[in-house]
């Protein structure tokens, strides 16, 4: 495998501090207290699940709103 390639589960699309938005109303329709458009802070990504300060969401259920700037 080339250095610039990685398998899907090895790549992290979301990092600590990123801001994400819920893009589905599935959670609200099923009794969860999360509405479409709600924003959360990312703690980490575990395979295709994103762990946030509100709950864990599937990667297909959220979209990136803001990336935390990396400091050197």
C-alpha positions, 0 to 999 in steps of 0.5 A: 500500500502506498503511503498516501493510500489507506483503507476506509477504516484506517482513515479518520475523516473527523478529528477532535474539536471538529463541528458537525451537523446532524443531517437526518431527522431519523433520530427525532422520529424515533424518540431521540432528543436530537433534531435535524440541524443540531450541531455537535463537537467531535471527540473522535471517530471510531470506524464509521461512527462519530463520537460527539459531545451529544451522542454517537452518530453514523458517519452518513448521518452527519456533515462537517460544519467546521474543522478545528484548525491544527496548531503547530 
